[in-house]
Amino acid sequence: DIAEYLKENLIGDIPKRVHVGANLYAFSPITLSYVCVQKRLKLEFGGYLTTTCDVLGFDFVIVKSGEQGIFYSSAQSQELIEAITKSNAFIKLPKEFSLPDNSVAKIYRKKLVN
């Protein structure tokens, strides 16, 4: 479960920001936000309207393969992955999640600053 995995990777008690670019009925910022509210997780969600530059300020970035929804394209998802990789500010967490549409969700977490 993605919400539980985010919980396992939280650092500190400060609410964390999570970006989800995809905008599908079963996988969107709103859907994940709802699940996290039910689990009482201190997470704030942003989505497809967030600029790549602003996404670099988030604590977690969730990307998925395949169909992204009507407001977000696969090309935008790939550009985002390239931007967070080039920023060297995020690490890809090891666990990946199979989704009902046969796609895969990957989660990146901002690196700790000493």
ZIQUIWO-V950734 format. One record per residue. N is the residue number from 1. RES is the residue in three letters. PHI is phi in radians with two decimals (* if undefined). PSI is psi in radians with two decimals (NA if undefined). Layout:
N RES PHI PSI
N RES PHI PSI
This chain:
1 ASP * 2.20
2 ILE -1.06 -0.73
3 ALA -1.06 -0.76
4 GLU -1.14 -0.66
5 TYR -1.15 -0.70
6 LEU -1.07 -0.76
7 LYS -1.02 -0.75
8 GLU -1.11 -0.46
9 ASN -1.82 0.16
10 LEU -1.26 2.56
11 ILE -2.21 2.03
12 GLY 1.45 3.12
13 ASP -1.74 -0.03
14 ILE -1.26 2.34
15 PRO -0.95 2.40
16 LYS -1.84 2.60
17 ARG -1.75 2.33
18 VAL -2.14 2.22
19 HIS -1.76 2.28
20 VAL -2.23 1.93
21 GLY -1.32 -0.60
22 ALA -1.15 2.62
23 ASN -2.36 1.16
24 LEU -1.96 2.73
25 TYR -0.91 -0.81
26 ALA -1.55 -0.12
27 PHE -2.62 1.70
28 SER -2.69 2.94
29 PRO -1.01 -0.66
30 ILE -1.17 -0.77
31 THR -1.08 -0.85
32 LEU -1.17 -0.62
33 SER -1.07 -0.76
34 TYR -1.05 -0.81
35 VAL -1.07 -0.74
36 CYS -1.20 -0.60
37 VAL -1.11 -0.76
38 GLN -1.04 -0.61
39 LYS -1.57 0.04
40 ARG 1.04 0.68
41 LEU -1.57 2.44
42 LYS -1.52 1.33
43 LEU -2.25 2.45
44 GLU -2.00 2.43
45 PHE -2.00 2.50
46 GLY -2.28 2.86
47 GLY -2.50 -2.50
48 TYR -1.06 -0.32
49 LEU -1.48 -0.10
50 THR -1.40 2.32
51 THR -1.22 2.71
52 THR -1.01 -0.71
53 CYS -1.03 -0.75
54 ASP -1.22 -0.58
55 VAL -1.04 -0.57
56 LEU -1.11 -0.25
57 GLY -1.57 -0.10
58 PHE -1.35 2.83
59 ASP -1.55 -0.55
60 PHE -2.32 2.56
61 VAL -2.28 2.19
62 ILE -1.94 2.20
63 VAL -2.15 2.72
64 LYS -2.34 2.73
65 SER -1.47 2.99
66 GLY 1.27 -2.68
67 GLU -1.03 2.35
68 GLN -1.86 -0.30
69 GLY 1.96 3.10
70 ILE -1.36 -0.36
71 PHE -1.79 0.02
72 TYR -2.55 2.29
73 SER -1.81 2.86
74 SER -1.09 -0.60
75 ALA -1.12 -0.71
76 GLN -1.12 -0.70
77 SER -1.08 -0.77
78 GLN -1.13 -0.71
79 GLU -1.07 -0.69
80 LEU -1.14 -0.78
81 ILE -1.03 -0.76
82 GLU -1.11 -0.71
83 ALA -1.15 -0.75
84 ILE -1.27 -0.52
85 THR -1.20 -0.81
86 LYS -1.14 -0.53
87 SER -1.17 -0.41
88 ASN 1.01 0.36
89 ALA -1.74 -0.12
90 PHE -2.19 2.69
91 ILE -2.08 2.53
92 LYS -1.44 2.18
93 LEU -1.26 2.59
94 PRO -1.20 -0.54
95 LYS -1.41 2.42
96 GLU -2.10 2.71
97 PHE -2.12 2.21
98 SER -1.36 2.32
99 LEU -1.90 2.81
100 PRO -1.01 -0.43
101 ASP -1.56 0.31
102 ASN 1.21 0.32
103 SER -1.70 3.11
104 VAL -2.24 2.32
105 ALA -1.73 2.38
106 LYS -2.14 2.53
107 ILE -2.10 2.32
108 TYR -1.98 2.41
109 ARG -2.08 2.45
110 LYS -1.06 2.41
111 LYS -1.18 2.63
112 LEU -1.24 2.45
113 VAL -1.83 2.22
114 ASN -1.41 NA
